[in-house]
Every structure is written in structure tokens, then in C-alpha cells.
Amino acid sequence: MAYNLTHEYLNIVDRLTDDYHIPNNITDSLLGYLKFIYRSELEDRYSAPMLWIGMYIALASLVCILAMVAELLHGFRSRMLWFPSKYFTINSASLTVISVAMKLPVDLTGSMPGYVDQVAKLGSMAFMCTMMANLLPSLGTMESNELLSNIIALSVQVITLVVNVCIQIQTGAVSVSTHKEDPRIIQLTSPTHISTHPNSILDSKYQKGQGIASKLIQPSPGRVVPVEMLQQYVRNHWVMVDSSSRLHFITACFHPTSASGVICLLVTILHTYTMSGTIKAMLVKDYDSDYRWSVLVVLIVQSIGVLIGTIMPLSRCFATLKFKTSFSIHLKVFKVERYWTHMLYDWKQASIRLPFHSRRLNIVIETFKRLIIYICIQLQKGVVVLCKIIALIPFVFVMCVSYCFRCLKAVFCSLREDAVNLEHLNIDISPIYILFLHFENGMGVGVRTMEGFSKSVNALIRKGIKGQPNYLIKLIREKSTVGFHGVAVFDQTDDDDCWILHVVTLTTIAVSLPEIQMVEVDCLLECVREGLLYVTLVEKNHNFINDLQQAAETLWREINTNKWLGNELQNPAFQKSTAGQIVKWFRDNAKHYSEEETWNEDAKHRRICGNSMYRITETILHTYNTIDDGTVSQKELFDSLSSMIADIIAACLTNLPQIIIMKCHYMSARKERHASVKDAVQLLGETTEIIRLLQDHDIPNMNPNDMPYLNKWRAYLRDL
């Protein structure tokens, strides 16, 4: 390690001693300053990385800003002006980045003498206040355990930040008033105990709403549930599940969120005023800390973050105005609803099992616990009341603006008529909406918000319609019989209760006929491919997965390579064969595979496929007695097989409404429930045309619980 200043100073002292023969006492005095020069140079060298640490702080701040910008764009794009928390949420990654961005205010050892340095510390506090306001709604989307761990981590971080700044104020390290800390404390304490109770409220309401919805749609024998009823059914469930999964919408309507928006706006105004007086200091480079010019970068980046981060909390302030409520509810600021202190009261009543045998000690600990929780309850109530008072500001502001607008409207009423009257919107409001989107404080969701939640399902349905199986629709429309005749005649036995296996086996025979044009063969393969997606869905939702399904899936993959159990489907010998001879070839080979020993999994699958092929070919030969003499052409056989395939797939797809209902009834964690209902909505969009086509068929008067089973279909049709 080289110390240039120290070496230069020693060289100067040596020259003075050698050339000018200065006295020893003066030389000793000069060497006494060497220690200070060495320490200064050592401090400069050790503080050299601080410049890059400052850039690292700016980079972490930029990451937080980009996350908030992504949140902002997502809210505007999805037209959800309460800005749901999707990208900028409380988790281990975001807390780590925030801790890096807050390096300046927690730095107790670094000297920050410059005016820009001081403002940069205060700017970090304002930036933290803005991020807290943006992170608040994400608390509502968390489960209890996740919420507790994140609240503890966030509390430790914020308390550390506040304590460090208070220490710096007390010691004079920060000379500017830091009145921006109180909002952060309010934002921290207000969501700590209330976020889990809305979860339980919405979960219980979801179960009640599901009970009502299940009564509105009941599958009955002899008919397919109409598309219109299914659309209303999935719409009801989507409103419920989308609202419950979007607890940030509910949280955005709480008074602490409105209060945090007002506080965030106040902090932004104060920070902007402070920054306006800092421009001169920035131009003269009044920053003398070890961070050097990087502190200026941090200040600019975090100031931009304060401005951008204010948009979402300010917009959430007006989320409560989307609710239908009486004017008096907003004025009941001293009424604290039960759900704010519900969990604290539960903790107060809960008993603690202690390992002490001393009765007095247990009484002391229990009394101390109750005292602490009582203080927390009173503090929570105080914070809620304070938040309600602050939340009156945007309400009064909107009331004043609305009053002024009405006055102007009365003056210029001849120029413009009312475009929309919310009280007379032609919208089908289900009782489930009213049950679900209604809160305990007397506030209910307005018509426009209900309509928005209801219409949000349309985008998913349209997305499903864009992906509808057009080839399959064409097959069912053109080839399927009204009474599903092909289901009863394709096989004489009832051994295999597997939709997929029989469809794939019939397809194997159809695509092997050489006189059929390749365009028709490819079209049939595409129809079957689309149909198998939904047939598989039906079987999986009824837990039909077994060796038959696995063998059918293996056989289908083989058919896509133009093979059947290792044999080429485009067999040159078929070119001179009749339809009957081709069917007999499949029968003879299938008999061989059906008698094969099942010594491994592949042999087992070959035996299953061989059995299916043998029975179906025997049925075909029995049905067409004159097929051997060539009176039945390959085209006639192809059309007959296509009709059987269409009937089998169509019969299986009569279970699609039940699958959609089952997906809506999926009871699990909130995220999985949301994904299941979303799948149901998209499935309805994809299969709407298919369900409409099936409504024109003669649906068997079967028990709806028997319709997923192929054997019961065939037994019913044969008894007609």
C-alpha cells in the first residue's frame, strides 16, 4: 500500500534537514504532523469505496422506482385505479432492496456535513414514507403466517430507521427538522393487526355465496346446462374469487390507506419545497461526505421516486368513493369497528401455557400480558381514529369539487345532458354480489364497481373464444348424430370404460385407409387432437387416470408418427386391399398383441391397445357383413368411423358444464381457488359453441352422476 502524501512529506523534511541544516527540535516538530497526514490519507483510502456504495444505494432506489412504475402501468392498463399490488409487494427480496436504499439515514458513523448531504438523508426518509404507502395494500393479500413474518421484518427495519434518525437528530448529525417520520409510524401500526380478519370475512362470504350459487344452477337429466346459465354462474364466482384474491382492493378502501395517501402527499409537498431550496447548493457542489458526488445521484433518484410513488397512494385515497354509503358513515370517525381490534381481543382472551409451577408467577405474567395487549388495543384504536380523521380530507375535497361541478352544471345545463345515470344502469346485479361485496362498516360496493368486476370476466371469455377448437366444432356439427348413435355401436362389449382409448383406436383404423385424401386424414387427426384435450380433462377431473388412459396416450403419440404398436399405418400392402381386408389385418394383429405376456409396462400397454382394437374390429366386421366383398368402400368406412368418433367425443363433452361447475367449486387456498375459477371461465369461452351444439342433441335421460362413464352411456342407449 503506497501513501503518497506521507512519502512526499518525509522527503520534504529530509531535504530541509540535509540542505538547510535546520535544528533537531524543528525537525521533531515537523515530524509530529506526520501522524495527522498519515491518518488523513488512511481515512481517504478507506473511504474510497463509499462512492460506489452511494451508487449502489442509487441503484437499489432505482429498482424500487421501476417496481412502482410497473405497478402504476399495470393499474392503468387493467383500469384498476386502486392499483393492485402485483410487482411492488412486501417480501424478502423487496425488504432487502429497501434496506440497501435506506443506507444513508441509518449510517451513524459517516460524516454528512454538506447541505446536500443533509437533504439527501431527509430525502431517503421521504422516499421510505412513499414506499410504505405503496406497500400497504399488499398486506391484505397475505395469509396469516406470511403476514406475521413480513410485518415483523418490516417493523424491525422501520424501527431501526426511526431510532437511528432520532439519534442523529439528538446528536446534531442531522440539523434539519425531520417531521416526516410520524407518517411512517402510522402506516406501520395501522395494518399490523387488521389485515388477517378481512381474509376470514371474505372466506366465509365466499362459502355463503357459493351455497347460493349452487342453488341457482342444478344439472338435471335429459339436458345440458345452457350456456347463458353457465356464463352467469362463472360470472358470479369470478366476482367472488377475484374480489377475495384482490384483497388489495379491499385494503385500498380502508381508512389507513386513505390516510397514508394524504400523508404521502404532504411529505411530497414538503420534500419538493426542500428540494427547491437545495438547487443552489447542488450547483455549488455543497456535498462533503465520503459518498462524494454519488450522494447527489442518490438525492435525485430518490426525489424522482417520491414524486412517482405519490401517484398510487393518492389515487387509492379516492377508492372509498366507489362505495355506496351514507354521508354519516364518513363522519363517524370515533367509531372503531370490531375487525380493527378483533385479533388483539382474541390474543387477550387466549391463555398462555407456561412451564412455571408458581401460581403467583403465572398470575403476574398473565396480568402483564393483558396490560400490554390493552395498551396495544388502545393504541390501535387511536391510530384508527386518527386515520379516519385524516381520511376526511379527500372526502371533503371531493364533496367540494362535486358541489362546484353541480353548480356549473346547473348554469350550463342547456349545453350538456347527463350521459349516464348510475341509478338506472341496465345491469344484472346478482344477490351474490351484494352478499359478498359488502363490509361490516356499512359500506357497500357501488353499481359501477360491481359492473367493473362483472365485466372483467368478459376479457377471459373472449380469450377463450379466440382459442376455441374450430376443427372439433366442425367435426361435431357435421359428423355427430343427434342421438349419439355411434356410442352404442362401436363395440359389442363393455369391458373398457375409457373414452380416450376407443377414440384413438377408431382413429387408427380411419387414418390407415389409403384411398382417403391426405387433407381429410389431417383434418380428422386435428379434430381428434383438439377433442382429446377436453376428453382428457373430463377423465382427469373424475379421477379416471389408470392403465387404460396411459396406454391410450402412448398409442396417440405413436399414431402421430404414423405407427400403430410398431407397425406402419401407411402400409404398402394396404394399397391393393379393400376396407374389409384392412380391418381384418388390424383384427389379426390385435389378437396377437392381446395374447402377449405382460412382462413389462410396454407389453401391458400393447395388450390393452390390442384388446381394444380386436373388439372394435370384430364389431365392424359383424356390423358390415358384406365388407369382405368390397361393397363397403373405404370412404364409407371412413365416414362411419368419423361419425363414431364424433359421437363418442360429443357424448363425453356433455360433461363439460359439470367440469366448469366443479372448477368453480374448488375449495383450497385463495390463489389456487382463483386459478381454478379462471380456468373455468376460459374453458367456458373455448367450449361455448360446443355446448350450444350439444344442446341440439337428444341428451339421454340419465342420472347426471352417470354421464362421465362410457359404459353407463352404452348400457342406457342399448336399452332404448
C-alpha positions in Angstrom: 0.0 0.0 0.0 1.5 3.3 -1.1 0.9 6.5 0.9 1.9 9.3 -1.5 1.3 12.3 0.8 3.2 10.7 3.7 6.2 9.9 1.5 6.2 13.4 0.0 6.1 15.0 3.4 9.0 12.8 4.6 11.0 13.7 1.5 10.5 17.4 2.2 11.6 17.1 5.8 14.7 15.1 4.8 15.7 17.8 2.3 15.2 20.6 4.8 17.4 18.7 7.3 20.1 17.9 4.7 20.2 21.1 2.7 19.4 23.8 5.3 20.6 22.0 8.5 17.6 23.0 10.5 17.7 22.3 14.2 16.6 19.0 15.6 13.8 20.5 17.7 12.2 22.0 14.5 12.6 18.6 12.7 10.9 16.9 15.6 8.0 19.4 15.4 7.6 18.8 11.7 7.7 15.0 12.1 4.9 15.4 14.7 2.5 16.4 11.9 3.3 13.2 10.1 0.8 11.3 12.2 -2.1 13.5 11.2 -1.1 13.4 7.5 -0.9 9.6 7.7 -4.3 9.3 9.4 -5.9 11.6 6.9 -4.5 9.7 4.0 -5.6 6.4 5.6 -9.1 7.7 6.1 -9.2 8.8 2.5 -8.2 5.4 1.3 -10.7 3.5 3.5 -13.5 5.9 2.4 -12.8 5.4 -1.3 -15.4 2.6 -1.7 -18.1 4.9 -0.3 -18.5 6.4 -3.7 -19.5 3.1 -5.2 -21.7 2.3 -2.1 -23.5 5.5 -2.9 -24.1 4.4 -6.5 -25.3 1.0 -5.1 -27.8 2.9 -3.0 -29.0 4.8 -6.1 -29.3 1.5 -8.0 -31.4 -0.1 -5.2 -33.6 3.0 -5.2 -34.0 2.8 -8.9 -35.1 -0.9 -8.6 -37.8 0.2 -6.2 -38.9 3.0 -8.5 -39.1 0.6 -11.5 -41.3 -1.7 -9.4 -43.6 1.2 -8.6 -43.7 2.3 -12.2 -44.6 -1.3 -13.3 -47.4 -1.3 -10.6 -48.6 2.1 -12.0 -48.7 0.9 -15.6 -50.4 -2.4 -14.6 -53.1 -0.4 -12.8 -53.7 1.9 -15.7 -53.6 -0.9 -18.3 -56.1 -3.0 -16.4 -58.2 0.1 -15.5 -57.9 -0.7 -11.7 -57.2 2.7 -10.3 -56.8 1.3 -6.8 -53.6 -0.1 -8.2 -53.4 -3.7 -7.0 -50.1 -4.9 -5.6 -48.5 -7.2 -8.1 -44.9 -6.1 -8.6 -44.1 -4.0 -5.6 -45.0 -6.1 -2.6 -43.6 -6.9 0.8 -41.3 -10.0 0.7 -37.8 -10.9 1.5 -36.4 -9.6 -1.8 -38.2 -6.2 -1.6 -37.2 -5.7 2.0 -33.6 -6.4 1.2 -33.6 -3.9 -1.6 -35.3 -1.3 0.6 -32.7 -1.8 3.3 -30.0 -1.0 0.8 -31.9 2.1 -0.4 -32.1 3.3 3.2 -28.4 3.2 3.8 -28.0 7.0 4.2 -30.4 7.6 7.1 -29.1 4.6 9.1 -25.5 5.5 8.6 -24.4 6.6 12.1 -20.7 6.7 11.5 -20.4 8.6 8.2 -19.9 12.3 8.3 -22.5 14.3 6.3 -21.5 17.9 6.8 -22.7 19.3 3.5 -26.1 20.8 2.9 -26.8 18.4 0.1 -25.7 15.5 2.4 -28.3 16.6 5.0 -31.1 16.9 2.4 -30.2 13.5 1.0 -30.7 11.9 4.4 -34.1 13.6 4.7 -34.9 12.6 1.1 -34.3 9.0 2.0 -36.8 9.4 4.8 -39.4 10.8 2.4 -38.7 8.0 -0.1 -39.2 5.5 2.7 -42.5 7.1 3.6 -43.6 6.9 -0.1 -42.7 3.2 -0.4 -44.5 2.4 2.9 -47.7 4.0 1.4 -47.3 1.9 -1.8 -46.6 -1.3 0.1 -49.6 -1.0 2.4 -52.3 -2.7 0.2 -50.0 -5.8 -0.3 -50.5 -6.7 3.3 -54.1 -7.5 2.6 -53.2 -10.3 0.2 -51.1 -12.3 2.6 -52.0 -15.3 4.7 -51.6 -15.1 8.5 -48.2 -16.7 8.7 -46.7 -14.8 5.8 -48.3 -11.5 7.1 -46.8 -12.0 10.6 -43.3 -12.7 9.3 -43.3 -9.8 6.9 -44.8 -7.4 9.5 -42.0 -8.3 11.9 -39.3 -7.8 9.3 -40.8 -4.5 8.2 -41.3 -3.4 11.8 -37.6 -4.1 12.7 -36.5 -2.2 9.6 -38.7 0.8 10.2 -38.0 1.0 13.9 -34.2 0.8 13.2 -34.6 3.6 10.7 -36.6 5.8 13.1 -34.3 5.2 16.0 -31.1 5.9 14.0 -32.5 9.2 12.7 -33.6 10.2 16.2 -30.1 9.5 17.5 -28.7 11.6 14.7 -31.1 14.5 15.5 -30.2 14.3 19.2 -26.5 14.4 18.5 -26.8 17.1 15.8 -25.7 14.8 12.9 -28.9 15.8 11.2 -29.6 19.5 11.6 -32.8 19.8 9.6 -36.2 19.0 11.2 -37.3 15.5 10.4 -41.0 15.8 10.8 -41.5 13.1 8.1 -41.2 10.2 10.5 -44.6 10.2 12.1 -46.5 9.2 8.9 -44.3 6.1 8.7 -45.2 5.1 12.2 -48.9 5.5 11.5 -48.5 3.5 8.3 -46.7 0.7 10.2 -49.0 0.4 13.2 -52.3 0.6 11.3 -52.1 -2.5 9.2 -50.3 -4.7 11.7 -53.4 -6.3 13.3 -56.2 -5.8 10.9 -55.1 -7.5 7.7 -55.9 -11.1 8.5 -59.5 -10.5 9.6 -60.7 -9.4 6.1 -59.3 -12.7 4.9 -61.6 -14.7 7.2 -64.6 -12.4 6.4 -64.2 -12.9 2.7 -63.6 -16.6 3.0 -66.8 -17.1 5.0 -68.7 -14.9 2.5 -67.3 -16.9 -0.4 -68.7 -20.1 1.1 -72.1 -18.5 1.6 -72.0 -17.1 -1.9 -71.1 -20.5 -3.3 -74.0 -22.0 -1.4 -76.3 -19.5 -3.1 -74.7 -20.0 -6.5 -75.1 -23.8 -6.3 -78.8 -23.4 -5.9 -79.1 -21.3 -9.0 -77.7 -24.0 -11.3 -78.5 -27.7 -10.9 -77.7 -30.3 -13.6 -80.8 -32.3 -14.5 -81.3 -35.4 -16.5 -82.0 -35.1 -20.3 -80.5 -31.7 -20.8 -77.2 -29.8 -21.0 -76.9 -26.8 -18.8 -77.5 -23.8 -21.1 -74.6 -21.5 -21.9 -76.3 -18.5 -20.6 -76.7 -20.1 -17.1 -73.1 -21.2 -17.1 -71.9 -17.6 -18.1 -73.9 -16.1 -15.2 -72.6 -18.9 -12.9 -68.9 -18.3 -13.7 -69.5 -14.6 -13.6 -70.8 -14.8 -10.0 -67.9 -17.0 -9.0 -65.4 -14.8 -10.7 -66.7 -11.7 -8.9 -66.4 -13.5 -5.6 -63.0 -15.1 -6.2 -61.4 -12.2 -8.0 -62.5 -9.9 -5.2 -61.3 -12.2 -2.4 -57.9 -12.7 -4.2 -57.7 -9.0 -4.8 -57.7 -8.1 -1.1 -55.6 -5.1 -2.1 -58.9 -3.7 -3.5 -60.5 -4.1 -0.1 -57.4 -2.9 1.7 -57.2 0.2 -0.6 -60.6 1.2 0.7 -59.6 1.1 4.4 -59.1 4.4 6.2 -55.4 3.8 6.9 -54.8 3.6 3.2 -56.6 6.8 2.6 -54.7 8.4 5.5 -51.3 7.2 4.1 -52.1 8.7 0.8 -52.8 12.1 2.4 -49.7 11.9 4.5 -47.7 10.8 1.4 -48.9 13.8 -0.5 -48.0 16.1 2.4 -44.5 14.6 2.6 -44.1 15.0 -1.2 -45.0 18.7 -0.9 -42.6 19.3 1.9 -39.8 17.4 0.1 -40.4 19.3 -3.1 -40.2 22.6 -1.1 -37.0 21.4 0.5 -35.6 20.4 -2.9 -36.4 23.8 -4.4 -34.0 25.4 -1.8 -31.3 22.8 -2.5 -30.8 23.6 -6.2 -28.2 26.3 -5.4 -26.3 24.0 -3.0 -26.3 21.3 -5.7 -24.9 23.7 -8.3 -22.0 24.8 -6.0 -21.4 21.1 -5.1 -22.0 21.5 -1.4 -21.5 17.9 -0.5 -18.5 17.0 1.6 -19.3 13.4 2.8 -17.3 10.3 1.9 -20.0 9.5 -0.6 -18.9 12.5 -2.7 -20.9 13.2 -5.8 -22.8 9.9 -5.5 -24.9 11.5 -2.8 -26.2 13.9 -5.4 -27.2 10.9 -7.6 -29.0 9.3 -4.6 -30.9 12.5 -3.9 -32.1 13.0 -7.5 -33.1 9.3 -7.9 -35.0 9.1 -4.6 -36.7 12.5 -5.3 -38.0 11.1 -8.6 -39.2 8.1 -6.6 -41.0 10.3 -4.2 -42.9 12.0 -7.0 -43.7 8.8 -8.9 -44.6 6.9 -5.7 -47.2 9.5 -4.7 -49.5 8.8 -7.6 -50.8 5.4 -6.4 -51.4 6.3 -2.7 -53.1 9.5 -3.8 -55.4 7.5 -6.2 -56.2 5.0 -3.5 -57.4 7.8 -1.3 -60.5 8.0 -3.5 -61.1 4.3 -3.7 -63.7 4.5 -0.9 -65.7 6.9 -3.0 -66.6 4.0 -5.3 -68.7 2.6 -2.4 -72.4 3.2 -1.8 -72.7 4.6 1.6 -74.4 7.3 3.6 -72.8 10.6 4.3 -73.0 10.0 8.1 -70.7 6.9 7.9 -67.7 9.1 6.8 -68.3 11.4 9.8 -68.3 8.6 12.4 -64.6 9.0 12.9 -64.7 8.0 16.6 -66.4 4.7 15.9 -63.8 1.9 15.7 -65.2 -1.2 14.0 -64.7 -4.6 15.6 -62.4 -6.0 12.9 -59.7 -3.5 13.7 -59.1 -5.0 17.2 -60.6 -8.5 16.6 -57.2 -10.3 16.7 -55.9 -8.3 19.7 -59.0 -9.3 21.7 -58.5 -12.9 20.7 -54.9 -12.7 21.9 -56.1 -11.1 25.2 -58.6 -13.9 25.9 -56.2 -16.7 24.9 -54.3 -18.4 27.7 -50.6 -18.9 27.7 -49.2 -22.3 28.8 -46.2 -21.5 30.9 -43.6 -24.0 32.2 -43.7 -22.5 35.7 -45.4 -24.2 38.6 -45.7 -21.0 40.6 -49.3 -19.8 40.7 -48.3 -16.2 41.6 -45.8 -16.0 38.8 -48.4 -17.2 36.3 -50.8 -14.6 37.5 -48.2 -11.8 37.2 -47.3 -12.9 33.6 -51.0 -13.1 32.6 -51.7 -9.7 34.1 -48.7 -8.2 32.4 -49.8 -9.8 29.1 -53.3 -8.4 29.4 -51.9 -4.9 30.2 -49.6 -4.9 27.2 -52.4 -6.1 24.9 -54.8 -3.5 26.4 -52.2 -0.8 25.6 -51.9 -2.1 22.1 -55.7 -2.1 21.7 -56.0 1.5 22.8 -53.1 2.4 20.5 -54.7 0.7 17.6 -58.0 2.5 18.3 -56.2 5.8 18.5 -54.4 5.2 15.2 -57.7 4.1 13.5 -59.4 7.3 14.7 -56.5 9.4 13.6 -56.6 7.7 10.2 -60.3 8.3 9.9 -59.9 12.0 10.6 -57.1 12.3 8.0 -59.2 10.3 5.5 -61.9 13.0 5.8 -59.6 15.3 3.8 -60.0 13.7 0.3 -63.7 13.1 1.1 -64.4 16.7 1.9 -62.3 17.7 -1.1 -64.3 15.6 -3.5 -67.5 16.8 -1.9 -66.5 20.4 -2.5 -65.4 19.7 -6.1 -68.6 17.8 -6.7 -70.7 20.7 -5.4 -68.8 23.2 -7.6 -69.3 20.9 -10.6 -73.1 20.7 -9.9 -73.3 24.5 -9.7 -71.5 24.8 -13.0 -73.7 22.1 -14.5 -76.8 23.9 -13.4 -75.6 27.0 -15.1 -74.7 25.3 -18.4 -77.4 22.6 -18.2 -78.6 23.6 -21.7 -75.2 22.7 -23.2 -74.9 19.1 -21.9 -77.3 16.4 -20.8 -76.5 13.7 -18.3 -74.7 10.9 -20.2 -75.1 8.2 -17.6 -77.3 7.7 -14.6 -75.8 5.2 -12.3 -79.1 4.5 -10.6 -80.6 3.2 -13.8 -77.8 1.2 -15.3 -79.2 -1.9 -17.0 -77.1 -4.4 -15.2 -77.9 -7.8 -13.8 -76.8 -7.5 -10.1 -76.8 -10.9 -8.6 -77.7 -11.2 -4.9 -74.2 -12.9 -4.5 -72.5 -9.6 -5.4 -74.5 -7.8 -2.7 -73.7 -10.6 -0.2 -70.0 -10.7 -1.0 -69.0 -7.1 -1.7 -70.5 -5.6 1.5 -68.5 -4.7 4.5 -69.1 -4.6 8.2 -68.8 -0.9 8.5 -71.9 -0.3 6.4 -70.1 0.4 3.1 -71.2 -1.4 0.0 -69.8 -1.6 -3.4 -71.3 0.9 -5.9 -73.0 -0.1 -9.1 -70.1 1.0 -11.3 -67.6 -1.0 -9.3 -69.9 -4.1 -9.4 -70.3 -3.7 -13.1 -66.5 -3.4 -13.5 -65.9 -6.7 -11.6 -68.6 -8.4 -13.6 -67.3 -7.2 -16.9 -63.7 -8.2 -16.1 -64.8 -11.8 -16.8 -65.6 -10.9 -20.4 -61.9 -10.5 -21.3 -61.2 -14.0 -20.1 -64.2 -15.4 -22.1 -63.1 -13.6 -25.2 -59.6 -15.0 -24.7 -61.1 -18.5 -24.5 -63.3 -17.9 -27.6 -60.1 -17.0 -29.6 -58.7 -20.4 -28.7 -61.9 -22.4 -29.4 -61.3 -25.8 -31.2 -62.6 -25.0 -34.6 -61.8 -28.4 -36.1 -63.6 -30.2 -33.3 -66.6 -27.9 -33.6 -66.7 -28.7 -37.3 -66.5 -32.5 -36.6 -69.4 -32.4 -34.1 -71.5 -30.2 -36.3 -71.1 -32.4 -39.4 -70.5 -35.9 -38.2 -72.1 -36.3 -34.8 -75.6 -37.9 -34.8 -78.4 -36.3 -32.8 -78.9 -39.4 -30.6 -75.2 -40.3 -30.2 -75.8 -43.5 -32.2 -72.0 -44.2 -32.6 -71.6 -44.6 -28.8 -73.7 -47.7 -28.8 -72.5 -49.5 -31.9 -68.7 -49.1 -32.0 -68.0 -52.0 -29.6 -70.1 -55.1 -28.6 -68.6 -55.4 -25.2 -68.5 -53.2 -22.1 -65.0 -54.2 -20.9 -63.2 -50.8 -21.1 -64.6 -47.7 -19.6 -62.2 -45.3 -21.3 -63.2 -42.6 -23.7 -59.7 -41.9 -25.0 -58.8 -45.4 -25.8 -61.8 -46.0 -28.1 -61.4 -42.7 -29.8 -57.7 -43.3 -30.5 -58.4 -46.9 -31.7 -61.1 -45.8 -34.2 -58.8 -43.0 -35.4 -56.1 -45.6 -36.0 -58.3 -47.5 -38.5 -59.6 -44.3 -40.2 -56.1 -42.8 -40.9 -54.8 -46.1 -42.3 -57.2 -46.2 -45.2 -55.0 -45.4 -48.3 -57.9 -44.2 -50.6 -58.8 -41.3 -48.3 -57.3 -38.0 -49.3 -54.5 -36.7 -47.0 -56.3 -33.5 -46.4 -59.2 -35.4 -44.8 -56.9 -37.5 -42.8 -55.0 -34.5 -41.5 -58.3 -32.8 -40.7 -59.5 -35.9 -38.7 -56.2 -36.0 -36.8 -56.5 -32.3 -35.9 -60.2 -32.9 -34.8 -59.1 -35.8 -32.6 -56.2 -33.9 -31.2 -58.5 -31.0 -30.1 -61.1 -33.4 -28.8 -58.7 -35.4 -26.7 -57.7 -32.3 -24.8 -61.2 -32.0 -23.4 -61.9 -35.7 -23.1 -58.7 -36.0 -21.0 -59.9 -33.1 -18.9 -63.2 -34.9 -18.2 -61.4 -38.1 -17.2 -58.8 -36.4 -15.0 -61.5 -34.4 -13.2 -63.3 -37.6 -12.4 -60.0 -39.4 -11.4 -60.2 -41.9 -14.2 -56.4 -42.0 -14.7 -55.3 -45.6 -14.9 -53.5 -48.0 -17.2 -56.2 -47.6 -19.9 -55.6 -43.8 -20.1 -51.8 -44.2 -20.1 -51.9 -46.8 -22.8 -54.2 -44.6 -24.9 -51.9 -41.6 -24.5 -48.9 -43.7 -25.5 -50.8 -45.0 -28.6 -51.8 -41.5 -29.6 -48.2 -40.3 -29.5 -47.4 -43.3 -31.7 -50.1 -42.5 -34.2 -48.7 -39.0 -34.7 -45.6 -40.7 -36.0 -47.7 -42.9 -38.5 -47.4 -46.1 -36.5 -49.6 -48.5 -34.6 -47.8 -50.7 -32.0 -44.7 -50.5 -34.1 -46.4 -51.2 -37.4 -46.5 -48.6 -40.2 -50.0 -47.2 -40.8 -49.2 -46.3 -44.4 -48.6 -50.0 -45.2 -47.8 -50.5 -48.9 -49.9 -53.7 -48.7 -53.0 -51.6 -48.0 -52.8 -50.0 -51.5 -54.4 -53.1 -53.1 -56.6 -54.0 -50.1 -60.3 -53.5 -49.6 -61.7 -51.9 -46.5 -62.6 -55.3 -45.1 -59.1 -56.7 -45.6 -57.6 -53.7 -43.8 -60.0 -54.2 -40.9 -59.1 -57.9 -40.8 -55.4 -57.1 -40.8 -55.9 -55.0 -37.7 -58.0 -57.7 -36.1 -55.4 -60.4 -36.7 -52.5 -58.4 -35.4 -54.5 -57.1 -32.5 -55.3 -60.7 -31.4 -51.6 -61.4 -31.4 -50.9 -58.4 -29.1 -53.9 -59.2 -26.8 -52.4 -62.6 -26.1 -48.9 -61.3 -25.4 -47.5 -61.8 -21.9 -47.4 -58.6 -19.9 -43.9 -58.9 -18.6 -43.2 -55.1 -18.6 -45.1 -51.8 -18.9 -44.8 -51.6 -22.7 -46.1 -55.1 -23.1 -49.0 -54.2 -20.8 -49.9 -51.2 -22.9 -49.7 -53.2 -26.1 -52.0 -55.8 -24.7 -54.6 -53.1 -23.7 -54.4 -51.5 -27.1 -54.6 -54.9 -28.8 -57.7 -55.8 -26.8 -59.4 -52.6 -27.7 -58.6 -52.9 -31.4 -59.7 -56.6 -31.5 -63.1 -55.9 -30.1 -63.7 -52.8 -32.3 -62.6 -54.6 -35.5 -64.8 -57.6 -34.6 -67.7 -55.2 -34.2 -67.1 -53.5 -37.5 -66.9 -56.9 -39.3 -70.1 -58.0 -37.6 -71.9 -54.8 -38.5 -70.8 -54.8 -42.1 -71.5 -58.4 -43.1 -70.6 -57.7 -46.8 -67.4 -55.8 -46.1 -65.3 -58.6 -47.4 -66.6 -58.5 -51.0 -65.7 -54.8 -51.3 -69.3 -53.4 -51.3 -68.3 -51.1 -48.4 -65.8 -48.6 -49.8 -63.0 -47.1 -47.8 -64.8 -43.7 -48.0 -67.9 -45.2 -46.5 -65.9 -46.8 -43.7 -64.0 -43.6 -43.1 -67.2 -41.6 -42.8 -68.7 -44.2 -40.4 -65.6 -44.2 -38.2 -65.6 -40.4 -38.2 -69.2 -40.4 -37.1 -68.5 -42.8 -34.3 -65.5 -40.7 -33.2 -67.6 -37.6 -33.2 -70.4 -39.2 -31.2 -68.0 -40.6 -28.6 -66.3 -37.2 -28.2 -69.6 -35.4 -28.1 -71.1 -37.7 -25.5 -68.0 -37.2 -23.3 -68.2 -33.5 -23.7 -71.7 -33.3 -22.4 -69.9 -33.4 -19.1 -68.2 -30.0 -19.8 -70.8 -28.0 -17.8 -70.2 -30.2 -14.8 -66.4 -29.7 -15.2 -66.9 -26.0 -15.3 -69.1 -26.1 -12.2 -66.6 -28.4 -10.4 -63.7 -25.9 -11.1 -65.8 -23.1 -9.6 -66.5 -25.3 -6.5 -62.8 -25.9 -6.0 -62.1 -25.3 -2.3 -58.5 -24.6 -1.4 -56.2 -21.8 -0.7 -57.2 -18.4 -2.2 -54.6 -18.4 -5.0 -55.4 -22.0 -6.2 -59.1 -21.1 -6.0 -58.6 -18.1 -8.2 -56.6 -20.1 -10.7 -59.3 -22.8 -10.8 -62.2 -20.3 -11.5 -60.0 -18.6 -14.1 -59.6 -21.9 -15.8 -63.3 -22.5 -15.7 -64.0 -19.1 -17.3 -61.5 -19.7 -20.1 -62.8 -23.3 -20.6 -66.4 -21.9 -20.9 -65.1 -19.4 -23.6 -63.4 -22.2 -25.5 -66.3 -24.6 -25.4 -69.3 -22.2 -25.7 -70.0 -23.3 -29.3 -69.6 -27.0 -28.5 -72.1 -26.7 -25.6 -74.6 -24.9 -27.8 -74.2 -27.7 -30.4 -74.8 -30.3 -27.7 -78.0 -28.6 -26.6 -79.5 -29.6 -30.0 -78.8 -33.2 -29.4 -81.1 -35.7 -27.7 -79.4 -35.9 -24.3 -80.1 -39.3 -22.6 -82.4 -39.1 -19.6 -79.6 -40.3 -17.4 -78.5 -39.5 -13.9 -76.0 -36.6 -14.2 -73.6 -38.6 -12.0 -73.6 -41.4 -14.5 -72.8 -39.3 -17.6 -69.0 -39.4 -17.1 -69.0 -43.2 -17.5 -68.9 -44.6 -21.1 -70.2 -48.0 -20.0 -73.3 -46.4 -18.5 -73.9 -44.4 -21.6 -73.8 -47.6 -23.8 -76.0 -49.5 -21.4 -78.6 -46.8 -21.5 -78.5 -46.4 -25.3 -78.8 -50.1 -25.9 -81.9 -50.4 -23.6 -83.8 -47.8 -25.7 
